[in-house]
Amino acid sequence: MQNNTMKAMVLIGHGGIDKLIYKDVEIPTLKKGEVLIKVTATAKNNTDRKAREGLYPVDDNNKEEVTSFNMTGDNTFTFPRIQGADIVGVVEKVADDENKSLIGQRGLVDFNIYLSQNPDLNLIPDYYGHGKDGGYAEYVAIPSENFYAMPNKDIDDAQLASLGMCSYQTGFRMLNASRVKKGDKVLISGASGGVGTALIQMCKVLGAIPYALSSKDKEEELLALGAQKVIDRGELSTLKQRILEATEGENIDAVMDLVGGEYTNIFIDTMIVDMKKRDDYPRLSIAGASSFNITEILWSKIYLYQVEIHGVSHGTKNEAKQLMQWIKEGKLKPILHATFKLSNLHEAEKYFVSRGKGYLGKIVIVPDSQWKKHGEKYSLKVENE
């Protein structure tokens, strides 16, 4: 580091992409227990966009409220803020001598800001890129315990970022909340996105049977990833029938819902076809509402059929450790769609929102200074240039 400044994409307030400003800022100063990461790649997540646009209302009397993801009781999402949660990089500096062995190691960051010492509980989640500055910069400071060295030589930095915790840990928490086990038939909505592709892979690790809800143009890739069947979203009026055709009339055991809106009620119906054949309660894990934030459901259906509903945002320390171990062991496959330069984050945001045919997996943002080494190889190929 020749000076104390770095390039970063700085969010200056709630709103559109015009609120993201590419500029010089100071390199973070380390506090006790922290390490300084030279960022080589950061995966993009829908949470970044929703937080920026203020799309996390929790007040029933003001459903259109512009607010950030805020479960702590204090608004930690203050401006200016550097977003970007799923960070890969190399340890360049440490605050404490005991962490000197980390210098020079490449690794993946657990994005959570843990406010509880319980490794199996995370009730007031916050994260880097929200409560503290994240990876849309050349450097980031994080606690040493959040850094996991990843020596896997067969995975490039951009690919490793696509295995980031924001998607995989959310998906793992969904599966754990619904007690998904070997042999369970699991319906996954939004299956072509980051959390969806993570869920398919983790179902296979657990021995569960994933059924992917997506568009037909992504069928080949999702089947190769491990989906038992790919069900076209298609018409809502025939969706339940088509899901049950895929399972040959058998109940879905658990649903991983990333869509919400009118879909959720249909998903519940696929779990209660024949209760006499179930060996566990119908289980619904919800971690998104890409279709619509409000769903109308008969409560009598929920309590009479004893449907369990689990809201999921972030996972726990122990879940992060398990995922990191699976990555080291090669049990999880990176699904990298494309890379963008950090200075070109505006275009990445536009592409992310309008993504359609051919989109599968994660978009990864690479600092301009790291582009030749870590980003150019995977840059977006535009078909109609």
N, C-alpha and C positions, 0 to 999 in steps of 0.2 A: 504494500500500500504506500504509494508515493505521497498522498495527501489524505486529508480526513473527510473527503467527500466521495459520494457514489451516485450513480444514476438510479432513479426509482420512479415508479408510476404511483403518484400520490393522489388519493381520493380526498377532495376538499369539501364534500357535502353530499347529502342525498340527492339523487337525480339520475340523469342520463350519462352517457359515456363522456360528455363534455366536462363532467366533474372529475375525470381522471386526467391528471396533468403529469407529463414526463419532465422531470427536472432533476437538478442536483440537490442532494440533501446530505446531512452529516452521517458518516458511518456510525453505527450504534456503539455506545460505550458499554463495556461489559460490567455487569454486577456480579457479586459473589455467586459462584455455582454455575455461571453461564459460559457458553462457548460462542465464538464468532464463526459463522458459516459463510464461506464464499459460495453464493448460490450459483448452481449450474443449470437447474431446471425446476419449474414449479407448475404443477398441474392446475388447470382451471376447473372450478366447480360452480354449479348453479347457485350455491349459497353466496358466492361473491356477488353475483348479479342481484340476487334478491335483497341482500343486505344493503347494497349500494342504492337500490331503488326504494328501500324501506318497505318491503313486502312481507313483513312478519307481524301482522296485527294480532293482538291477544285480547283486545277489549271487545266484548260482545256488543257494546253500545256504539262502537265506532269501528266497524269492520273495514273501513277504507282508510284507517289511520296509517300515516307514514311513520314507520318505526323500524328499529333494527332488531336483530335477534338478541333478546335481553331477558335472560332467566335469573340473573344474579341479584336483581333489585336495584342495581346501579347501572347507569348507562355507560358501558365501557367502550362502546363504538363511537369514539369521538374523532373529530377532524382537526388537522389532517391525519389520515391513516393510510398505511401501505397494506393492501390486501394480499391474498395468496397464501393458502394453507398447506398444500401438499408439496413440501420443499425437499429438494435433493441438493447436496453440496458437499464441500470439503471443509473440514475444520481448519481454520487458519490461525486462530488465537484462542487461548483459554484464560479464564480469570484466576484459576487456582492451579498450583503445581501438581496436585493429585490427578489432574486431567490432562497432563502433558502428553500422555501416550496417545491421545485422540488426535493430536495435530497431524495433518496430512491424510487422515482417513476420510473416505467417501462414505456417505450414509444418507438415510432417510429420516425425516423428522416426524415424530408423533405431534400432530398439530394442536393437541388439547392443552389448555391452560387449566390444570387440575386444581380445584379449590378444596377438595376433600382428600384426606389421607387414606380413605377406604379404596383399595385397588379394584373392588368389584362394584363400585357405585359412582355414578357421575350425574347427580341430580341438578346441578347448577352449572351446565356446560358453558365454556367460553373457549376461544381458540385464537391462535396466531393468525393475523390477517383480519381480526375483529377486535378483540380486547387489547391486543398488542400488535405491533407491526409484523407483517409477514414477508413472503418471499418474492413479491414483485419488485425486486431490488437486487443490487449486486451483492449485498451482505445482509445478514439477519442475525440477531442475538437470541439464543434460546437456552433454557436450562440444559446442562449436560445430560441429565437423565432422559430428556426428550430426543436425544440423538442416538440412532441405532446404526452402527457401522454395517455396511453392506458390501462385502468383498466380491460379490458375484460378478465374475469377469465377463460372463455371457450376457449381461444386461447393461445396456448403455444408460447414462444418467437420465435422458428424456424418458426412456422406457421405465426406469425405476420410479420416476415421478408419477407415471400413470398407475402405479401400484399404491399410491398414497393413501393415507389413513382416512381422509375425508369420505371417500367412497367405500373402501373396504371395511373400515371400522363401523361405519353406519350400517352397512349390510350385515356384518357379523352380529351387531347388537340386535338387528331385526330378527335374525335366525335364532339367536339365543333367547330373546324375549318370548318367541313362539315355540321354544323347546323343539326345534326341528331336529329330527334324528334320522338314522338310517332307514330307508324305505319310504319316508314321507313324500307325498306328492305335493310339490310346492309351486304355486303360481306366482310368476314374477312379472309385474307390469313395468313399463318403461325399460324393457330388457336390453335395449341397445346402448343405453347411456352408461356412465361410469359406475353407478351403484348397481344397475341391472346386470352388467357383465361381471361385476364382482360377485354378486349373489349367485349367478350360475356356477361360477368356479367353486365357490365355497360350499354350495350344495353337493357338488361332486366330491369334494374333500370329506364332507360329513357322511356321504353315502345316501343323500336324499335325491329325489328325482325332480329336476327343475323343468317346468313348462313355461316357455317364454312368450310373453305378449308383446308383439312388435309389428312392424310392417313386413310384408312378404319379401321385399328386396333385400332384407338382412337375414333371411332364413338360413342360407348356406353357412354364413359366418357364425351364427348363433348355434347351429347344430354342431359345427366343428368345435365350438367352445365347450360344448357339453349339454346343451339343451336337449331334453327328450323329444319335445315337439315345439314348433313355433306356430303360434296362433295369431292370425292377422287381426289387428284391432277391428277393422271393418265396421259393419253396422252394429250398433248397440242392441238392436232388437233381436239379433241372432247370436250375440256373443256368448251367452250362457250355454246355448246348445252346442256351439262350436268348441268351447272349452271342454265340455263333457264328451264330445266326440273324440277329442284328443286323448282323454283319459279312459276311453271305452266305457263311459258311464259311471266311473268310480268317483267318489267324493275327492275334491281337493282337500288335503289335510291342513295346509296353512297357506295364507296369501301374504306376499310381500308387496304392499301397495305404495307406489310412488306417484300415482296419478290422481286419485280422489275424484271429486265430482260425481257424475252419474255412474261411473264405473264401479265404485265401491259396493253399492247395493248388489250389483250383479255378481261381484266377486264373492260376497257373503253367500249368495244363493248357490254357488258352485260347491260350497262346503257342507251344505245341509240337505243334500239330495236324498240320502238314506242314512239317517242317524244310527240305525241298527248296525250298520257296517263300520262305524267309527270306533277307534280304540282310544281316542283322546278328544278333548274339546276342539271345536272349530277355532282357529287362531288367526287373527288378522294383525299384522304389524304395519304401521303407517309411518312413512318417513318422507312424504312429499305430497304435493297437490298440484301437479303440473296441468291437470285438466281444469279444476276449479276448487276453490278453498271451502266451499260449503256443500255438504252432502245431506240429502234427506233420507232418513232410515226409520223404519218402524222400530221403536224401542221394544215392543212386544216380541218382535223377531229376535232381537239381540238376547233378551233375558230368557225367553222360552227355549230357544235353541242353545243357550249358554255360550254365546260367542264371546271369546276373549278378544279385547281390542287393546293393542299396545302402541302407544305413541313413542317414536324413537327419533332422537336427534344425534347424540354422540355416544360413543362407547366408553369403555373403562380402561384403566391402566393394564389390567391383566389381559383384556381382549387385544389391546395393542401389542403386547408382548407375544401372544400366540400368533398374531398375524405376521409380525416381523420374523418369527421363527419359520413360518410356512414359506415366506418369501425367500429366506436364506436356503431353505431346502428345495426350492424350485417347484413348490406345489401350486403356486399361483402364477398365471401367465400375464405379462404386461399387454394391455390392449391400447396401443397408442394410435390415435387417429392422425394427428398432425401437430407440428410445432409452429409457433409464431415468435418473432422477436418481441422483447419487452416493449420497445419503442412503438411497436405495431399492435399494442393491446387493443386499441379501438377496433381495428379490423377483426381481431380475434373475437371480441365481444359480439360484433355484428354477425359473424359467421356462426357463433355458438347459438345465438337466438334463432337464426334462420335455417339451421342445419336440417337436412332432410335425407334424400336418397344417398346411400353410401356411407352415411355417418355411423361409426361404431367406435365406442371406447372414449378416450380422453384427448383433450387438447392440452398441450403443454407449452408454457411460456418460458423462453430462454433469454437471459440477459444478452444484450447486443455484444458485450465483450466476450461472451462465451459461445456466440452463434456458430462460428466456423467449426468449433470442436464438438459442440453438443446439440446444435439445433438444425443446421442446414440439411443434414442427411434426411431428416424427417419432415421437411417443410411442406406445407400444403401444396398439392398439385392441382392447379386450376384447369379444368377440362376445356373451358371455352375462353381461353385467353385471346 
